[in-house]
């Protein structure tokens, strides 16, 4: 029973780290990447739809992304969603594709992105700690119900703390790499 609780917590913490990694992918560093568009939702015939389901993306140059909607009727909505997103880009529409030219990152913009990355990392750590708290409550409930001894629960809590530390360290490592990527000129 204790191992089930720890394994479940470990799996949920893994998902929190993966979600943080995906959040970092949406923050632009030097090169423009299609993954930066992953959080954008487009109003497609009254339904919010992920932009990846409505268009293909190509990166012909380091600072340009071409967005080609599959349905030309959705072009205006795709363009509007990109313009209103937090990417800071104004797409140029030539009738067939949207050309998104990303400006060079200024020092101030890099600092803003680092701050944003730190916020996303803290959000990931909070999620990991919430999973830890829930698992700790479940362990304490086992002890209270007499399904596990105090020594077993204490040992399990120490293992849980180790698992938590590994996951928060993984998030810190992701943050360190993202900061280095953002500071690279």
HELIX and SHEET records of a PDB file:
HELIX    1   1 UNK A    2  UNK A   25  1                                  24    
HELIX    2   2 UNK A   34  UNK A   37  5                                   4    
HELIX    3   3 UNK A   51  UNK A   53  5                                   3    
HELIX    4   4 UNK A   72  UNK A   74  5                                   3    
HELIX    5   5 UNK A   75  UNK A   84  1                                  10    
HELIX    6   6 UNK A  107  UNK A  144  1                                  38    
HELIX    7   7 UNK A  150  UNK A  183  1                                  34    
SHEET    1   A 2 UNK A  41  UNK A  44  0                                        
SHEET    2   A 2 UNK A  47  UNK A  50 -1                                        
SHEET    1   B 4 UNK A  55  UNK A  61  0                                        
SHEET    2   B 4 UNK A  64  UNK A  69 -1                                        
SHEET    3   B 4 UNK A  98  UNK A 101 -1                                        
SHEET    4   B 4 UNK A  92  UNK A  93 -1                                        
END                                                                             
